[in-house]
């Protein structure tokens, strides 16, 4: 990963997930696989982080910074390596049927 991208992530304390997706897509020419839980976990008492501050996503400029990261990373790589993709892995221990769909930029299954 280019050092300027690591420095940008450190400066923003944000965008590390986007940087990894760029790197994976750049190296493999495929969409990265994102693994998420089958349900959304919500903690009503977790409105502050361990230091008593608001989480990053509550910061007013959080999503603007993430958009800036995408633009900056695209400039550094010289192109947008991300692929449009859907890929979902469900934990079968939850008795949920796994859904796995992967598409390329033309929305054709791969």
Beta strands, then each sheet from edge to edge (+ up, - down):
end
